[in-house]
Amino acid sequence: MNNFKRLNNIVGWAIFAISLISYTLTVEPTASFWDCGEFIACAYKLQVPHPAGAPLFLLIGRMASLLAGSDVTKVALMINMVSVIASAFTILFMFWTISLLARKVFGKKGEELNSSEIILVLGASAVGSLVYAFSDSFWFSAVEAEVYGMSSFFTAIVVWAAFRWELIEDESDANRWLVFIAYLVGLSIGVHLLNLVTIPALALIYYYKKTKKVTWKGGIIAFLIGMVVLGIVNVGVITGIPSLAFTFEKLFVNVFGMPFSSGSLFFVVFLIGSLAYAIFYTNKKGMVVANTALVSFAFILIGYSSYTIALIRSNYNPPINENNPSNVLTYVSYLKREQYGSRPLLYGPVFTGKLESIENGDPIYKIGKDKYEVYDHKPNYIWGPNSESLLPRMWSTDANHQAVYRQEMGLSPEQKPTLITNVMYMFKRQMGYMYWRYFTWNFWGRSSDIEGAGPTNIFESKSALPPAVKENRARTNFFGLPVILGILGLLYHYFRRERDALVLFLLFLFTGLALVVFLNAPPIEPRERDYIYVGSFYIWAIWIGLGVMGLFDYVFKFIKNVQSRAIASTAVGLVVPLIMLPQAWRGHDRSNRYHQIDFAKNLLNSCDKDAILFTGGDNDTFPLWYVQEVEGFRTDVRVCNLSLLGTDWYCEQMKRKTYESDPLPITFSTDQLLSGVNDQIPFVERLQAPINLKEFLELVKKNDPAIQIPLTTGESINSLPSDSLFLTYNVEDVKKLGFVAKQYEPYLNGQMVWNIGKRDLLKNDLMQLEMIAQNNWKRPIYFAGTLASDNYLNLREYMQLEGYAYRLMPFKVADGEDGFVNTDVMYEKMLKKMAWREMNNPKVYYDSETYLKVPIITARLAFLRLTDQLIREGKKDKAKEVLDYANRVLPDAAIPYDQLCTNYVMYYFEVGDPKKAMEIAEVITKRADENLAYFTEKATRTSAEWMPDNVQQFIEISLRNLQIISNVCNRNGQEAAAKKYEAIYNKHYSRLSR
């Protein structure tokens, strides 16, 4: 082994070690928010997560979970470490990729490089790979159990293998590498589809190597062939093969009268047999290209076969079994991700479009007694004139989305978007806000972790910043150096190796801006989506590495000694990752962070035994799944996700016993729950009086003409004839169940009557009402306190707040429109049954986007509701105990006071502790003054760092805090303080008015 090969391996593994240590020291010790709780739970027991499932990730995660031994609390850490290791290997293969590209620039083999060239190649590789290792988006995914770390690994190894293949001269060896690449692509499908977008660029590499006379025309043809291959894999393999299997299945079952699954089995045998024969035949005839292509296709299928795990495990009906892909019908739907609907791409309706009619589209099948039966059709929407456009970027009909469309493009209420408007919106919002903003986070600097944060103003002193931003641990400032070095590397690469630069540019384009166009995202997402585009950030980091060679050739030419120049170029290049590391570390260190799991346990502990708990989105469901499935915590509580309750398969699962939880009280039959049946029951007012809920549900089950209305298609559907409902119960039976406290028994009157609103009922609403009606108060029913207002069905006045959840009660009390508090129950749950690990540790990082938006607000709001009710009941000593406890477990030093905490000032005055009240008042008003001074005195904040919504929010909250605290102080005899705070308020308000 020559000197370069040895050094290339040693330095590469050293970079791997640096990445591995960095990620290991900052890894999340348990399940984080968003999808991670679901993935860990599904990996631990090989269950079926949301489409498209990531089966290979789950299999590897399952093996990793075994390393936890008998300690189930370590399972999450072991699966998180899968991402850590995969991400470190990504950096290793990135190092070797840059090394390959750098050697190609010199046009030499490794053993032919001189000492200065070796320094440059290794320096460029180290700089580029370390910059990517410490980049914001990649580090975020590297320390949690998400698919993006492993997906990046597959992208890295495929790109490396492609450039490695290009250097191999022996054809038989080279073909083996092609098969290896195909297998990697097949395996990557079982993790994430991002890897597939590399195929067009790989086709260009193949063309450059195999063609002696390269032309632009030939390159374009090669690129188009790559696009065809991408289409074949993405449509023909991933969804096409299962769809074709169902075609055979229908033929064998419905026409030939054979048993279920016979057609699918025949198709699989036929496919394998045909492929095997074709490989044998092309090998026998010496058809090298055809044989290599067929073998590669076979290995793609072998890698893709990891998806059979979803089919196999679904047939065992595990507790988490999303879409229930247990047969060819649901399996195809699972792979096509039909649960998420579709978005227009090249042509379709814009948000102002008028729907003229709905026609029957493709048939929807169900499994009948002895054949597949059509029970409905997919809707085919017919749009009116001027409702559709080319490149419909402004397509969402959500009211909040429409407001953004009009605000961004300056459209009046009467204006309709044109093709030009759509294109301008695409460049401004989708590419600018949803891509280039993320790009700057990674290579320029991120202003904060506040939602909507833009790039850092690199010329602004940190000392000048307001405290809300200055103290934000996610703020970084790379002084634009990664961008500058990347531009230098791109230009250097283009002038020295135009073909390789073009390949990288295609990879950059397809994993970045082309993906933006393909995804056609709505203007508002539940969270930042920067992790989608890490593939393009990967390519830019390669150019950053090659920028070191650009420094050598262009910047440091005045250094005459070549070796000294190489050392100087490498040293200057290494300054970039050295600047990035300490800054990025602060915002990515998740060690000792446990509240995501404590939040889940606190929510479950808010519920009594055998409860039914309605939850909403990912963050108040997936952590609960984790603690139940992995740690076995409170498995008596049935978590019922309302966003899934609108699907037939989830309703069926809720009708089964799971662990200690009995089936939920749903009496609708399977056919009454099928997709397309009772999905939406329109409100058509025909009655003024409230209707009996149980009787209404029975009419729905029978499709009774009494509540049905006709459609334009000639069919009839169920409707809701009144906006008010009532439910009767036996008072004595309810008293015997013992869940109503004695002081509330006089409120029991045998009937609940409420106005549900003039609104349509979605299937999840219908199922909620069904459970409430059929439960007969036998099991506690809770609504998570994090739900959207519509999910409470206007029943909040009949709810008792117990910790983080509202319990449905058969009575209401005066002034209980937002739910009422039973202080005995609430006190016991908030102070005795809830966990707050490390929440008082100022060294632990809690990001604003997730923690400060929901978990912290939920906790502080619960403490405040309890305090308020205790004061109303005259229990001021107990109220003070609650306030002190809240400030002890959620102190300002670790979790800065938010807008809710102005209530602490008021309540501390109420309980007789003015000293503590004024301490908190001083902290909040000082911050408000500094925030307002920054945004109103020092400059007009119009840079990209400050989004208008963020500025507006800072100003509104700060002014409100000053006003409230001033009024509270004035009411409680603190006139001097009140005047001081009022003066601060007036100063800033008058400046804003001017």
Residue pairs with C-beta under 8 A, 6 or more apart in sequence:
2 110
2 111
3 118
4 110
4 111
4 113
4 118
4 121
5 110
5 111
7 118
7 122
8 96
8 99
8 110
8 121
8 122
8 125
11 95
11 122
11 125
11 126
12 92
12 95
12 96
12 99
12 125
13 92
15 91
15 92
15 95
15 125
15 126
15 129
15 130
15 133
16 88
16 89
16 91
16 92
16 95
18 130
18 133
19 87
19 88
19 91
19 92
19 129
19 130
19 133
20 84
20 85
20 88
22 133
22 134
22 139
22 581
22 585
23 83
23 84
23 87
23 88
23 139
23 142
23 143
24 81
24 84
25 589
25 591
26 139
26 143
26 585
26 588
26 589
26 590
26 591
27 77
27 80
27 81
27 84
27 143
27 144
27 590
27 591
28 36
28 76
28 77
28 80
28 143
28 144
28 145
28 590
28 593
29 76
29 77
29 80
29 590
29 591
29 592
29 593
29 594
30 73
30 76
30 77
30 594
30 596
30 597
31 37
31 40
31 76
31 145
31 596
31 597
31 622
31 623
31 626
31 630
32 144
32 145
32 590
32 593
32 596
33 596
33 618
33 619
33 622
33 623
33 850
34 146
34 527
34 618
34 619
34 622
34 850
35 49
35 50
35 146
35 618
35 622
36 76
36 80
36 144
36 145
36 146
36 622
36 626
37 596
37 600
37 622
37 623
37 624
37 625
37 626
38 49
38 50
38 320
38 618
38 621
38 622
38 625
38 626
39 49
39 54
39 57
39 58
39 61
39 79
39 145
39 146
39 147
40 61
40 75
40 76
40 79
40 145
40 626
40 630
41 47
41 320
41 622
41 625
41 626
41 628
41 629
41 630
42 48
42 49
42 58
42 320
43 57
43 58
43 59
43 60
43 61
43 62
43 64
43 65
43 79
43 145
44 61
44 62
44 65
44 75
44 79
44 629
44 630
45 318
45 320
45 629
46 58
46 59
46 62
46 309
46 313
46 318
47 313
47 318
47 319
47 320
47 321
47 629
48 310
48 313
48 314
48 318
48 320
48 321
48 322
48 323
48 324
48 325
49 58
49 320
49 322
50 322
50 323
50 339
51 322
51 323
51 334
51 335
51 336
51 337
51 338
51 339
51 340
52 193
52 334
52 335
52 337
53 307
53 310
53 334
54 147
54 190
54 191
54 192
55 190
55 306
55 307
55 308
55 309
55 310
56 150
56 187
56 190
56 191
56 306
57 82
57 147
57 150
57 190
57 191
58 309
59 306
59 309
60 82
60 150
61 79
61 82
61 145
64 78
64 79
64 81
64 82
65 75
65 78
65 79
66 78
67 78
68 74
68 75
68 77
68 78
72 630
72 631
72 632
73 631
75 630
76 145
76 597
76 626
76 630
79 145
80 143
80 144
80 145
82 145
82 149
82 150
83 141
83 142
83 143
83 144
83 145
83 146
83 148
83 149
83 150
84 142
84 143
84 149
86 149
86 150
86 152
86 153
87 133
87 138
87 141
87 142
87 149
87 152
87 153
88 142
89 153
89 156
89 157
90 138
90 149
90 152
90 153
90 155
90 156
91 129
91 130
91 132
91 133
91 156
92 129
93 153
93 156
93 157
93 159
93 160
94 128
94 129
94 132
94 156
94 160
94 538
94 541
94 542
95 125
95 126
95 128
95 129
96 125
96 160
97 156
97 159
97 160
97 163
97 542
98 124
98 125
98 128
98 129
98 542
98 545
98 546
99 121
99 122
99 124
99 125
100 160
100 163
100 164
100 167
101 163
101 493
101 497
101 500
101 504
101 542
101 546
102 120
102 121
102 124
102 125
102 545
102 546
102 549
103 109
103 110
103 113
103 121
104 163
104 497
104 500
105 493
105 496
105 497
105 546
105 549
106 113
106 117
106 121
108 117
113 121
115 563
116 562
116 563
116 565
116 566
117 566
119 563
119 566
119 567
119 570
120 548
120 549
120 552
120 566
120 569
120 570
122 570
123 548
123 566
123 569
123 570
123 573
123 574
124 545
124 546
124 547
124 548
124 549
124 570
124 573
125 545
126 545
126 570
126 574
127 485
127 544
127 545
127 547
127 548
127 570
127 573
127 574
127 576
127 577
128 489
128 541
128 542
128 543
128 544
128 545
128 546
128 548
129 541
129 545
130 574
130 577
130 581
131 443
131 482
131 541
131 544
131 545
131 576
131 577
131 580
132 138
132 537
132 538
132 541
132 544
133 139
133 577
134 577
134 580
134 581
134 584
135 442
135 443
135 537
135 541
135 580
135 584
136 441
136 442
136 446
136 476
136 530
136 584
136 587
136 588
137 438
137 441
137 442
137 530
137 531
137 533
137 534
137 537
138 152
138 442
138 534
138 537
138 538
139 584
139 588
140 530
140 531
140 588
141 148
141 149
141 152
141 531
141 534
142 149
143 588
143 590
144 590
146 531
147 191
147 192
148 192
148 194
148 531
148 534
150 191
150 192
151 188
151 191
151 192
151 194
151 195
152 534
152 535
152 538
154 184
154 185
154 187
154 188
154 191
154 195
155 188
155 194
155 195
155 198
155 511
155 535
155 538
156 538
157 184
158 181
158 184
158 185
158 188
158 195
158 198
158 202
159 198
159 507
161 177
161 180
161 181
161 184
162 181
162 198
162 202
162 205
163 205
163 500
164 177
165 174
165 177
165 178
165 181
165 205
165 209
166 205
166 208
166 209
168 174
168 177
171 288
175 288
175 292
178 292
178 296
179 292
179 295
179 296
179 299
181 202
181 296
182 295
182 296
182 297
182 299
182 300
182 303
183 299
183 300
183 302
183 303
184 195
184 303
185 195
185 196
185 199
185 233
185 300
185 303
186 299
186 300
186 301
186 302
186 303
186 304
187 303
187 306
188 194
188 195
188 196
188 303
189 195
189 196
189 233
189 237
189 238
189 300
189 303
189 304
189 306
189 307
190 303
190 304
190 306
190 307
193 234
193 238
194 511
194 532
194 535
196 230
196 233
196 234
197 230
197 507
197 510
197 511
197 514
197 515
197 535
198 507
198 510
198 511
198 535
199 226
199 227
199 229
199 230
199 233
200 223
200 226
200 227
200 229
200 230
200 506
200 510
201 226
201 503
201 504
201 506
201 507
201 510
202 226
203 222
203 223
203 225
203 226
203 229
204 219
204 222
204 223
204 226
204 502
204 503
204 506
205 503
206 222
207 214
207 218
207 219
207 221
207 222
208 214
208 499
208 503
211 218
214 499
219 502
223 506
233 300
237 300
237 301
237 304
238 304
238 335
239 332
239 335
239 336
241 271
242 328
242 331
242 332
242 335
243 332
244 267
245 263
245 264
245 267
245 268
245 328
246 263
246 264
246 328
246 329
246 332
248 263
248 264
248 266
248 267
249 260
249 261
249 262
249 263
249 264
249 267
249 328
249 372
250 263
250 365
250 372
251 263
252 258
252 262
252 263
252 266
253 259
253 260
253 262
253 263
253 370
253 371
253 372
254 371
254 372
257 370
260 327
260 367
261 327
261 328
264 328
275 294
275 297
275 298
275 301
278 294
279 291
279 294
279 295
279 298
282 290
282 291
282 294
283 291
307 335
310 325
310 331
310 334
311 325
311 326
311 331
313 321
314 321
314 324
314 325
314 326
314 330
315 326
317 326
317 653
317 656
319 629
319 653
319 658
319 659
320 625
320 629
321 649
321 653
322 334
322 339
322 644
322 649
322 650
323 330
323 333
323 334
323 339
323 647
323 649
324 330
324 649
324 652
324 653
325 331
325 333
325 334
325 335
327 367
329 365
329 366
329 367
329 372
330 649
333 339
339 647
343 395
343 519
343 520
344 392
344 395
344 520
345 518
345 520
346 390
346 391
347 388
347 389
347 390
347 391
347 392
348 388
348 389
348 392
348 395
349 355
349 381
349 383
349 387
349 388
349 389
349 392
349 395
350 387
350 388
350 389
350 392
350 394
350 395
350 416
350 417
350 422
351 394
351 395
351 396
351 397
351 401
351 402
351 405
351 417
352 387
352 416
352 417
353 383
353 384
353 387
353 388
354 383
354 384
354 387
355 381
355 382
355 383
355 384
355 387
356 382
356 383
356 384
357 382
357 712
358 379
358 380
358 381
358 382
358 712
358 713
359 379
359 380
359 382
359 713
360 377
360 378
360 379
360 380
360 713
361 377
361 378
361 379
361 380
362 377
362 378
363 374
363 376
363 377
363 378
364 374
364 375
364 376
364 377
364 378
364 675
364 676
365 372
365 373
365 374
365 375
366 372
366 373
366 375
366 671
366 674
367 373
375 671
375 674
375 676
375 677
376 674
376 675
376 676
376 677
386 416
389 417
389 418
389 419
389 422
390 419
390 422
391 419
391 422
391 423
391 426
392 422
392 520
393 422
393 423
393 425
393 426
393 429
393 430
393 520
394 405
394 409
394 417
394 421
394 422
394 425
395 520
395 522
396 402
396 405
396 522
396 523
398 522
398 524
400 524
401 522
401 523
401 524
404 429
404 523
404 524
405 411
405 417
405 425
405 523
406 412
406 413
406 415
408 425
408 428
408 429
408 523
409 417
409 421
409 424
409 425
409 428
411 417
411 421
417 425
426 516
426 517
429 523
430 516
430 517
430 520
430 521
431 513
431 516
434 516
434 521
434 529
435 512
435 513
435 516
435 533
437 454
437 455
437 944
438 528
438 529
438 530
438 533
439 512
439 533
439 536
439 537
439 540
440 446
440 454
440 455
440 456
440 483
440 944
441 453
441 455
441 476
441 530
442 482
442 530
442 537
442 540
443 478
443 482
443 483
443 486
443 537
443 540
443 544
444 455
444 456
444 458
444 478
444 480
444 482
444 483
445 455
445 456
445 458
445 475
445 476
445 477
445 478
445 479
445 480
446 453
446 455
446 456
446 474
446 475
446 476
446 587
447 453
447 454
447 455
447 456
447 457
447 469
447 475
447 945
447 946
448 468
448 469
448 472
448 474
448 475
448 848
449 472
449 473
449 474
449 587
449 847
449 848
449 849
450 468
450 469
450 472
450 848
450 849
450 950
451 527
451 528
451 848
451 849
451 853
452 947
452 949
452 950
453 474
453 945
453 947
453 950
454 943
454 944
454 945
454 946
454 947
455 944
455 945
456 475
456 476
456 477
456 478
456 945
457 943
457 945
458 477
458 478
458 479
458 480
460 945
462 470
462 475
462 477
463 470
464 934
464 938
465 934
466 927
466 930
466 931
466 933
466 934
466 935
466 954
467 927
467 930
467 931
468 896
468 927
468 931
468 954
469 475
471 896
472 848
473 586
473 587
473 845
474 586
474 587
474 847
474 848
475 583
475 587
476 580
476 583
476 584
476 587
477 583
478 576
478 579
478 580
478 583
479 579
481 575
481 576
481 579
482 540
482 541
482 544
482 576
482 580
484 547
485 544
485 547
485 548
485 550
485 551
485 573
485 576
486 540
486 541
486 543
486 544
486 547
487 543
487 547
488 547
488 550
488 551
488 554
488 555
489 542
489 543
489 544
489 545
489 546
489 547
489 548
489 549
489 550
490 501
490 543
490 546
491 550
492 546
492 547
492 549
492 550
492 553
492 554
493 500
493 501
493 504
493 543
493 546
494 501
504 539
504 542
504 543
507 535
507 536
507 539
508 536
508 539
508 540
509 536
510 535
511 533
511 534
511 535
511 536
511 538
511 539
512 533
512 535
512 536
513 536
515 532
515 533
515 535
515 536
516 533
519 532
521 529
526 617
526 618
527 849
527 850
528 849
544 576
545 573
547 573
548 569
548 570
548 572
548 573
549 569
551 568
551 569
551 572
551 573
552 565
552 566
552 569
555 569
556 565
556 568
556 569
556 572
557 565
559 565
559 568
586 845
587 845
587 847
588 845
589 845
590 845
591 844
592 838
592 841
592 843
592 844
593 838
593 844
593 845
593 846
594 835
594 837
594 838
595 836
595 837
595 838
595 839
595 846
595 851
595 855
596 623
596 855
597 623
597 626
597 627
598 834
598 835
598 836
598 837
598 839
599 623
599 804
599 855
599 858
600 623
600 624
600 626
600 627
601 627
601 633
601 634
601 834
601 835
602 803
602 804
602 833
602 834
602 835
602 859
603 613
603 615
603 620
603 624
603 784
603 803
603 804
603 805
604 613
604 624
604 627
604 628
604 633
604 634
604 637
605 634
605 803
605 829
605 833
605 834
606 782
606 802
606 803
606 804
606 805
606 829
606 833
607 613
607 634
607 637
607 780
607 782
607 802
607 805
607 807
608 739
608 780
608 802
608 807
609 636
609 780
610 636
610 637
610 660
610 661
610 662
610 779
610 780
611 636
611 637
611 638
611 779
611 780
611 781
611 782
612 637
612 638
612 640
612 664
612 771
612 775
612 779
612 780
612 781
612 782
613 624
613 637
613 638
613 639
613 640
613 782
613 783
613 784
613 805
614 640
614 642
614 768
614 781
614 782
614 783
614 784
614 787
614 791
615 621
615 624
615 639
615 640
615 641
615 642
615 784
615 786
615 787
616 641
616 642
616 643
616 784
616 786
616 787
616 788
616 791
617 643
617 786
619 786
619 850
619 854
620 784
620 786
620 787
620 854
621 639
621 641
624 639
625 639
627 633
627 634
628 634
628 635
628 637
628 639
628 659
635 658
635 659
635 660
635 661
636 659
636 660
636 661
637 661
638 654
638 658
638 661
638 664
640 654
640 664
640 771
641 650
642 764
642 768
642 787
642 791
643 764
644 650
644 764
645 651
645 654
645 763
645 764
645 767
645 768
646 679
646 762
646 763
646 764
646 767
647 675
647 763
648 670
648 673
648 674
648 675
648 677
651 666
651 668
651 673
651 763
651 767
652 670
652 673
654 663
654 664
654 666
654 767
655 663
655 664
655 666
656 663
657 663
662 779
664 771
665 770
665 771
665 774
665 775
665 776
665 779
666 767
666 770
666 771
666 774
667 701
667 770
667 774
668 678
668 701
668 767
668 770
669 701
671 677
672 678
672 701
673 763
678 700
678 718
678 763
678 766
679 762
679 763
680 760
680 761
680 762
680 763
681 700
681 717
681 718
681 719
681 720
681 760
681 761
681 762
681 766
682 709
682 717
682 719
682 720
682 760
683 719
683 720
683 723
683 758
683 759
683 760
683 761
684 709
684 719
684 720
684 721
685 721
685 722
685 723
685 758
686 721
686 722
687 721
687 722
688 722
689 722
689 724
690 722
690 724
690 725
690 726
690 753
691 721
691 722
691 724
691 725
691 726
692 725
692 726
692 727
692 728
693 725
693 726
693 727
693 769
693 772
693 773
694 727
694 773
696 707
696 720
696 725
697 766
697 769
697 770
697 773
698 704
699 706
699 707
699 718
700 707
700 718
700 766
703 716
703 718
705 716
707 718
707 719
707 720
707 721
708 716
708 717
708 718
708 719
709 716
709 717
709 719
710 716
711 717
720 760
720 761
723 755
723 756
723 757
723 758
723 759
724 753
724 754
724 755
724 756
725 753
725 754
725 756
725 769
726 751
726 752
726 753
726 754
727 751
727 752
727 772
727 773
728 750
728 751
728 752
729 750
729 751
729 752
729 776
729 777
729 810
730 750
731 748
731 749
731 750
733 776
733 777
734 740
734 748
734 777
734 810
735 745
735 748
737 777
737 778
739 777
739 780
740 748
740 809
740 810
740 811
741 822
741 824
741 825
744 809
744 811
744 813
744 822
747 811
747 812
747 813
748 810
748 811
749 811
752 798
752 810
752 811
754 794
754 795
754 797
754 798
755 794
756 793
756 794
757 794
759 790
761 769
765 793
768 791
768 793
769 793
771 781
772 781
772 808
775 781
777 810
780 807
780 808
781 807
781 808
782 802
782 805
782 806
782 807
782 808
783 791
783 792
783 795
783 799
783 805
783 806
783 808
784 804
784 805
785 801
785 804
785 805
785 806
785 858
785 861
785 862
786 804
786 854
786 858
792 799
792 806
795 808
796 806
796 817
796 818
796 819
797 812
797 816
797 817
797 819
798 808
798 809
798 810
798 811
798 812
799 806
799 807
799 808
799 809
799 819
799 820
800 806
800 807
800 809
800 819
800 820
800 821
800 822
800 825
801 807
801 819
801 820
801 821
801 822
801 826
801 862
801 865
802 822
802 825
802 826
802 829
803 826
803 829
803 830
803 833
803 834
803 862
804 858
804 859
804 862
806 819
812 820
813 820
820 869
821 865
821 866
821 868
821 869
823 866
823 869
823 870
823 873
823 875
823 878
826 862
826 865
826 866
826 869
827 866
827 870
827 878
827 882
830 862
830 863
830 866
830 882
831 881
831 882
831 885
836 889
836 890
838 844
839 889
839 890
839 894
839 895
840 888
840 889
840 890
840 891
840 893
840 894
841 894
842 893
842 894
844 894
846 852
846 856
846 894
846 895
852 895
852 898
856 890
856 895
856 898
857 898
857 900
859 886
859 890
860 886
860 890
860 898
860 900
860 901
861 900
863 882
863 883
863 885
863 886
864 900
864 903
864 904
864 907
866 882
867 879
867 882
867 883
867 886
867 907
868 907
870 876
870 878
870 879
870 882
871 879
871 907
871 910
871 911
876 910
876 911
876 912
877 911
879 907
879 910
879 911
880 908
880 911
880 912
880 913
883 904
883 907
883 908
883 911
883 916
886 904
887 904
892 901
892 920
892 923
896 927
897 904
897 920
897 923
897 924
897 927
899 957
899 960
899 961
901 920
901 924
902 924
902 960
902 961
902 964
902 965
902 968
904 917
904 920
905 917
905 918
905 920
905 921
905 924
905 964
905 965
905 968
905 969
906 917
906 964
906 968
908 914
908 916
908 917
908 920
909 917
909 968
909 971
909 972
914 972
914 974
917 968
917 972
918 969
918 974
918 977
921 965
921 968
921 969
921 977
921 981
924 961
924 965
925 961
925 962
925 965
925 981
925 984
927 958
928 957
928 958
928 959
928 961
928 962
928 984
929 958
929 962
929 984
929 988
931 954
931 955
931 958
932 954
932 955
932 958
932 959
932 962
932 984
932 988
933 988
934 941
935 941
935 951
935 954
935 955
936 955
936 988
936 991
936 992
937 991
941 951
955 992
958 988
959 985
959 988
959 989
962 981
962 982
962 984
962 985
962 988
963 985
965 981
966 978
966 981
966 982
966 985
967 978
969 975
969 977
969 978
969 981
970 978
970 982
